[in-house]
Every structure is written in C-alpha cells, then in structure tokens.
Amino acid sequence: MDTDVLIVGAGPVGLFLANECARRGLRWRLVEMRAALSEHSKALAINRVTSVAVVTHGRALARMRFAPAETPYSFVATVPRT
C-alpha cells in the first residue's frame, strides 16, 4: 500500500495527525498495538498557541510570536500531555 504518512499510536496526537493528513489529502495509515481504549486520558485538549514566553525565577528571558508568512495559520496546534 502506498502511504505518505505512517502514524504510530491512536492516542489524541495520532488521531489529530490523522485528521490533519485527511484534510490535506495525504495517504495515511494509523497503527495501534492495543486492542482496547485506554482507561486514562493522555491529553486534555488541542490548544492554539500564538506566542511563547520563556520565564525563569519570575523573569522573562524571551518572548516569541508565531506569525508565519507563507501560511494562513498564524498559530501552532499543540496537544498537552498529562
């Protein structure tokens, strides 16, 4: 089978990636070793991150804004892990 993307793991990140691949018309295959659902959550939500601040001991060291020029998406999608 021809596949553009192989996704290993059907957790929140793997399912999110499968959805993004499908939206873009990529040929993808998702594999999962477990036959049943996990009893525990692996992620809380999908967040839209538009900037990041690096802070230590209450002092900001850096601030970075995401503003890519060649894409309609001005954010990074993240899935926080628990």
FENRATA-V57686 format. One record per pair of residues at least 24 apart in sequence whose C-alpha atoms are under 7 Angstrom apart, sorted by the first residue. I is the first residue (numbers start at 1). GAP is how many residues later the second one is. D is the distance in Angstrom with one decimal. If there is no record, write none. Layout:
I;GAP;D
I;GAP;D
This chain:
3;24;5.0
3;25;5.3
3;26;6.6
4;24;5.7
5;24;6.5
6;24;6.1
7;24;6.3
8;24;6.2
12;30;6.9
12;31;6.4
13;66;6.5
42;39;5.7
42;40;5.6
43;36;6.2
43;37;5.5
43;38;4.6
43;39;5.8
44;36;6.3
45;34;6.0
45;35;6.8
46;31;6.5
46;32;5.6
46;33;4.7
47;30;5.6
47;31;5.3
47;32;6.3
48;27;5.9
48;28;5.8
48;29;4.9
48;30;6.6
49;26;5.4
49;27;5.2
49;28;6.2
50;24;6.8
50;25;4.7
50;26;6.6
